[in-house]
Amino acid sequence: MDRELLDTEIDHHTAKLIVGAIALSLAFFTDCLTPGVSISSISLSYHLTDNARDVLVGSLCVISAFLWSYNGYSLFQAVLSKVGAVAVAAVAFFPCDCFTGRGIDGEATMTGILHTASAVLMFVILAIFCWLFSLRAKVKSSKQSEIRCWIYRICAVVMVGAMAVQLLDFLEWVDFSGITQRLTYYVEATGLMAFGVAWMTASRMLPFITNEDERIKIELSG
């Protein structure tokens, strides 16, 4: 294939860097684009301003598109990424009940249920990917890969921990209201930031955690 054509393509390393940056910044931008409101969840921004909704839906669509195109290093990873892509898209296109709270009859709406279930599935899959990344990094014999391995594992634990905190609050086993009224926002923001750090790390384009041989391989492949 012509070298000039290769240079115009975005390989999966660059895509991971872009997606990671989006995940890192999404909570910040949705908060900033809802002036005068301390949003209780990132999803709530969908209902408040056009700009916040556009950023939320647009960012999730980019992440979904990348996950759909990503096949990883095995059939399991390929299938997992496709399921994750559908879950992320569902989060974008099935808005939460957080604005109205409940349906007209007092029960949660199907749209809200799909939104919540998709969000949980999304974070579970992203946490699994972090763990898979750590296993791949572990087999490599370099100081940089060892650092990446620990970053992936920490990010996976942070995601699972954030979901556990939300579950404890949902089941009313722990009352976090005395600490913050924005628990869901902080849980979502923490999960997205962990996701962003993990995937930016997986891009192998960050200094200090990618050795020279790996950078050369990326340049030759792209």
ABEGO torsion letter per residue (X at the ends): XBAAAAAABBBAAAAAAAAAAAAAAAAAAAAAABBGBBBABAAAAAAABAAAAAAAAAAAAAAAAAAAABAEABAAAAAAAAAAAAAAAAAAABBBAAAAGBBAAGBBBAAAAAAAAAAAAAAAAAAAAAAAAAAAAAABBBAAAAAAAAAAAAAAAAAAAAAAAAAAAAAGABBAAAABAAAAAAAAAAAAAAAAAAAAAAAGABBGABBAAAAAAAAAAX
